[in-house]
Amino acid sequence: MSLLQIRDLTKKIGNKTIVDQVTLNMEKGEILGLLGPNGAGKTTTIRMIVGLMSKSGGQVLIDGMDAHAHFEQAMKHVGVIVEHPDLYNYLSGYDNLVHFSRMTPGVTEARIREVIALVGLEHSINDKVATYSLGMRQRLGLAVVLVHKPSLLVLDEPTNGLDPAGIRELRGHLKHLAQKEGVGIMISSHLMSEMEMMCDRVVILQKGKLVGIQKISDMVDDERTQVRFEIDRPDLAVQILQSIMSGDEITTDQRHIQVRIAKTRIPEISRKLMASGINVYGVHTVKKTLEDKFMEITGGEEH
């Protein structure tokens, strides 16, 4: 059984459809990214999943439990951070954790110490939160939502305001939780390169509709890839390549020509270029990024 099942999730406000029949599954131990241009419905989708906003239609199942019909029971399995966590600045990190843990019966001192170690705050947990950096606050917020052992974490833009070191630390902690603890993590972020490094799959929303689901590992397995040839006569190279392939697959600058081809054609094209008197100084495959895929699917809309 999937950890999270979303069926035809819809949100309408007046005559406007904000989220339009979104359907997807998420597995235990998976990090699933939510991407989309501004106004695509990402935050609305997240808020409906965790019950912060009512839905107009559809169903959300968490561990097989209907989150609408059995809200309190279903939410016992969920930890949520929407942007920056609300913490008490005048209390220590430890006292914040103890305070929030009282909302869930049965949380032990051992579990509190366990989550402190999980997020790497052992050396500063007794300091007042007012002295914490933004990255430390995010880690404490993560500890707060982990203390009741959720099977699903839902994080909306958790990297906002973090410096590169803080983002890297957060990524490490989230990957550890998914891989070692089996926690499923749904995360939205506008940092495309970070999502590519962190996620197993990404879901792309546009105008409220689900328009793409991409496994990150599949992006490097495309049959055709961009190949960049470093050469000395690009104008002549364009003429030669146009005779054997579609012109819209060829781009060039003063010292390079780039083509989208199957890797098996690289030797053939190299030979044709050299046979025509063109010196080939290097051949490089250009990795397709998540941003490339995003632009391809959304038609270049701002994210």
C-alpha positions as CSV (number, residue, x, y, z in Angstrom):
1,M,0.0,0.0,0.0
2,S,1.3,3.5,-0.9
3,L,2.0,5.8,2.0
4,L,0.1,8.7,0.4
5,Q,-2.6,8.3,-2.2
6,I,-4.2,11.4,-3.8
7,R,-7.3,10.9,-6.0
8,D,-8.8,13.6,-8.2
9,L,-7.9,16.3,-5.6
10,T,-9.7,19.6,-6.6
11,K,-10.0,23.1,-5.2
12,K,-12.4,25.7,-6.6
13,I,-12.9,29.2,-5.5
14,G,-15.9,30.7,-7.1
15,N,-15.7,29.9,-10.8
16,K,-11.9,29.5,-10.7
17,T,-10.3,26.1,-10.4
18,I,-7.1,26.3,-8.4
19,V,-6.2,22.6,-8.3
20,D,-7.8,20.4,-11.0
21,Q,-8.2,16.7,-10.3
22,V,-4.7,15.9,-9.2
23,T,-4.0,12.2,-8.8
24,L,-0.7,10.7,-7.5
25,N,0.8,8.1,-5.2
26,M,3.8,8.4,-2.9
27,E,5.8,5.5,-1.3
28,K,7.5,5.0,2.1
29,G,11.1,6.2,2.1
30,E,10.6,8.3,-1.0
31,I,11.4,12.0,-1.4
32,L,8.8,13.5,-3.8
33,G,9.3,17.1,-5.1
34,L,6.4,19.4,-6.0
35,L,7.3,21.8,-8.8
36,G,5.4,24.3,-10.8
37,P,5.3,27.9,-12.1
38,N,4.1,30.6,-9.7
39,G,0.3,30.1,-9.1
40,A,0.4,26.5,-10.3
41,G,-1.4,25.3,-7.1
42,K,1.6,23.8,-5.2
43,T,0.9,25.4,-1.8
44,T,-2.9,24.9,-2.2
45,T,-2.3,21.2,-2.9
46,I,0.0,20.8,0.2
47,R,-2.5,22.7,2.4
48,M,-5.4,20.4,1.3
49,I,-3.3,17.3,1.9
50,V,-2.6,18.3,5.5
51,G,-6.0,19.7,6.3
52,L,-5.1,23.4,6.4
53,M,-7.5,24.1,3.6
54,S,-10.8,22.5,2.6
55,K,-11.0,20.6,-0.7
56,S,-13.7,20.9,-3.3
57,G,-13.4,17.3,-4.3
58,G,-11.2,14.2,-4.4
59,Q,-9.7,12.1,-1.7
60,V,-6.5,12.0,0.3
61,L,-5.4,8.6,1.9
62,I,-2.5,8.5,4.4
63,D,-1.4,5.0,5.3
64,G,-4.7,3.8,3.7
65,M,-6.8,6.1,6.0
66,D,-9.1,8.7,4.6
67,A,-7.7,12.0,5.8
68,H,-11.1,13.8,5.6
69,A,-13.2,11.1,7.3
70,H,-10.6,10.3,10.0
71,F,-8.6,13.5,10.1
72,E,-7.2,13.3,13.7
73,Q,-6.1,9.7,13.3
74,A,-4.6,10.3,9.8
75,M,-2.7,13.4,11.0
76,K,-0.9,11.4,13.7
77,H,1.2,9.9,10.9
78,V,2.1,13.4,9.5
79,G,4.7,16.1,10.2
80,V,4.2,19.5,8.6
81,I,6.4,22.5,8.1
82,V,5.0,25.4,6.0
83,E,7.9,27.8,5.4
84,H,9.5,28.7,8.7
85,P,8.5,26.8,11.9
86,D,6.9,28.7,14.7
87,L,9.2,28.4,17.8
88,Y,9.5,30.2,21.1
89,N,12.6,32.4,21.0
90,Y,12.8,32.9,24.7
91,L,13.0,29.1,25.4
92,S,15.9,26.8,24.7
93,G,15.8,24.4,21.8
94,Y,15.3,21.6,24.3
95,D,12.4,23.3,26.1
96,N,10.7,24.0,22.7
97,L,11.0,20.3,21.9
98,V,9.6,19.3,25.3
99,H,6.7,21.8,25.0
100,F,5.6,20.6,21.5
101,S,6.1,16.9,22.5
102,R,3.4,17.3,25.1
103,M,0.8,17.5,22.3
104,T,1.5,13.8,21.6
105,P,0.9,11.3,24.4
106,G,3.7,8.8,25.0
107,V,6.8,10.8,23.7
108,T,9.7,9.7,25.9
109,E,12.9,11.5,26.9
110,A,14.8,8.9,24.9
111,R,12.8,9.9,21.7
112,I,13.5,13.6,22.3
113,R,17.2,12.8,22.6
114,E,17.0,10.7,19.5
115,V,15.5,13.4,17.3
116,I,18.0,15.9,18.6
117,A,20.8,13.7,17.4
118,L,18.9,13.0,14.1
119,V,19.0,16.7,13.2
120,G,22.5,17.4,14.6
121,L,21.6,19.8,17.3
122,E,23.3,18.1,20.3
123,H,25.8,20.9,20.9
124,S,23.3,23.8,20.8
125,I,20.0,22.2,22.1
126,N,20.3,24.0,25.4
127,D,20.9,27.5,23.9
128,K,18.0,29.9,23.5
129,V,16.3,29.8,20.1
130,A,16.8,33.5,19.8
131,T,20.5,32.8,19.3
132,Y,19.9,30.2,16.5
133,S,20.8,30.8,12.9
134,L,18.0,30.2,10.3
135,G,19.4,26.8,9.5
136,M,19.4,25.8,13.1
137,R,15.8,26.9,13.5
138,Q,14.8,24.8,10.5
139,R,16.6,21.8,12.0
140,L,14.8,22.4,15.3
141,G,11.5,22.7,13.5
142,L,12.3,19.4,11.8
143,A,13.0,17.8,15.2
144,V,9.6,19.1,16.5
145,V,7.6,17.5,13.7
146,L,9.7,14.2,14.0
147,V,9.2,13.7,17.7
148,H,6.0,11.7,17.2
149,K,7.6,9.4,14.6
150,P,5.6,10.5,11.5
151,S,5.6,8.3,8.5
152,L,5.0,11.3,6.2
153,L,6.7,14.7,6.2
154,V,5.2,17.5,4.2
155,L,7.5,20.6,3.8
156,D,6.5,23.7,1.9
157,E,9.6,25.8,0.8
158,P,11.7,24.7,3.8
159,T,14.9,26.1,2.2
160,N,13.6,29.7,2.0
161,G,16.2,32.1,3.5
162,L,18.8,29.4,4.1
163,D,22.4,29.9,2.9
164,P,24.1,27.2,0.8
165,A,25.6,25.5,3.9
166,G,22.2,25.4,5.6
167,I,20.5,24.0,2.5
168,R,23.2,21.3,2.2
169,E,22.7,20.3,5.9
170,L,18.9,20.2,5.5
171,R,19.3,18.0,2.4
172,G,21.5,15.6,4.2
173,H,19.1,15.3,7.1
174,L,16.1,14.7,4.8
175,K,17.9,12.1,2.8
176,H,18.9,10.3,6.0
177,L,15.3,10.3,7.2
178,A,14.1,8.8,4.0
179,Q,16.8,6.2,3.5
180,K,17.5,5.1,7.1
181,E,14.1,5.8,8.8
182,G,11.8,5.1,5.9
183,V,10.0,8.4,6.2
184,G,8.2,9.6,3.1
185,I,8.9,13.3,2.4
186,M,6.9,15.6,0.1
187,I,8.7,18.9,-0.5
188,S,8.1,22.0,-2.6
189,S,10.9,24.3,-3.5
190,H,11.7,26.9,-6.2
191,L,15.4,25.7,-6.1
192,M,15.5,23.4,-9.1
193,S,19.1,22.2,-8.7
194,E,18.4,21.4,-5.1
195,M,15.3,19.4,-5.9
196,E,17.3,17.4,-8.5
197,M,19.9,16.5,-5.8
198,M,17.4,15.7,-3.1
199,C,14.3,14.0,-4.8
200,D,13.6,10.6,-6.1
201,R,10.8,11.9,-8.2
202,V,9.2,15.2,-9.0
203,V,5.6,16.1,-9.8
204,I,5.1,19.1,-12.1
205,L,1.9,21.2,-11.7
206,Q,0.8,23.9,-14.2
207,K,-2.4,25.9,-13.9
208,G,-3.7,23.5,-11.3
209,K,-3.2,20.4,-13.4
210,L,-0.6,17.6,-13.0
211,V,1.4,17.9,-16.3
212,G,4.4,15.6,-15.5
213,I,5.9,13.1,-13.2
214,Q,9.6,12.6,-13.6
215,K,12.0,10.1,-12.0
216,I,15.3,11.9,-11.5
217,S,17.2,8.7,-12.4
218,D,15.4,8.5,-15.8
219,M,16.8,11.9,-16.8
220,V,20.2,10.4,-17.4
221,D,18.8,7.4,-19.2
222,D,17.2,9.2,-22.1
223,E,18.0,7.4,-25.4
224,R,19.0,10.7,-27.0
225,T,21.2,13.3,-25.4
226,Q,22.8,16.7,-26.1
227,V,26.4,16.2,-27.4
228,R,28.8,19.2,-27.8
229,F,31.6,19.0,-30.3
230,E,34.5,21.4,-29.9
231,I,35.6,22.2,-33.5
232,D,37.3,24.9,-35.6
233,R,34.8,25.4,-38.5
234,P,31.3,25.5,-37.0
235,D,29.7,27.0,-40.2
236,L,30.9,24.2,-42.3
237,A,29.9,21.7,-39.6
238,V,26.3,23.0,-39.6
239,Q,26.1,22.4,-43.3
240,I,27.4,18.8,-43.0
241,L,25.1,17.9,-40.1
242,Q,22.0,19.5,-41.7
243,S,22.4,17.0,-44.5
244,I,22.0,14.1,-42.1
245,M,19.7,15.3,-39.4
246,S,17.0,17.8,-38.6
247,G,18.2,21.4,-38.4
248,D,16.3,22.3,-35.3
249,E,18.4,19.8,-33.4
250,I,21.6,21.8,-34.1
251,T,22.9,24.8,-32.2
252,T,26.3,26.5,-32.6
253,D,28.7,29.2,-31.4
254,Q,32.2,30.3,-32.5
255,R,33.9,27.1,-31.3
256,H,31.3,24.5,-30.7
257,I,28.4,22.7,-32.3
258,Q,25.7,21.0,-30.2
259,V,23.4,18.3,-31.4
260,R,20.7,16.1,-29.9
261,I,21.5,12.5,-30.9
262,A,21.8,8.9,-29.7
263,K,25.2,8.4,-28.1
264,T,25.8,5.6,-30.7
265,R,26.0,8.2,-33.4
266,I,28.9,10.1,-31.9
267,P,31.7,8.1,-33.7
268,E,29.8,8.5,-37.1
269,I,29.4,12.2,-36.7
270,S,33.0,12.7,-35.6
271,R,34.3,10.8,-38.6
272,K,32.1,12.9,-41.0
273,L,33.4,16.1,-39.5
274,M,37.0,15.1,-39.7
275,A,36.6,13.7,-43.3
276,S,35.4,17.2,-44.3
277,G,38.6,18.8,-43.0
278,I,37.1,20.0,-39.7
279,N,39.3,19.5,-36.6
280,V,37.5,18.0,-33.6
281,Y,39.2,18.9,-30.4
282,G,36.7,17.4,-27.9
283,V,33.3,15.7,-27.5
284,H,31.2,16.2,-24.4
285,T,27.8,15.0,-23.5
286,V,25.6,17.7,-21.9
287,K,23.6,16.4,-19.0
288,K,19.9,17.2,-19.1
289,T,18.9,19.0,-15.9
290,L,15.7,19.1,-14.1
291,E,15.3,22.7,-15.1
292,D,15.6,21.7,-18.8
293,K,12.8,19.1,-18.2
294,F,10.7,21.6,-16.3
295,M,11.0,24.2,-19.1
296,E,10.2,21.5,-21.7
297,I,7.0,20.5,-19.9
298,T,5.8,23.9,-18.9
299,G,6.8,25.8,-22.0
300,G,9.2,28.0,-20.1
301,E,6.8,29.5,-17.5
302,E,8.5,31.1,-14.4
303,H,8.8,28.8,-11.4
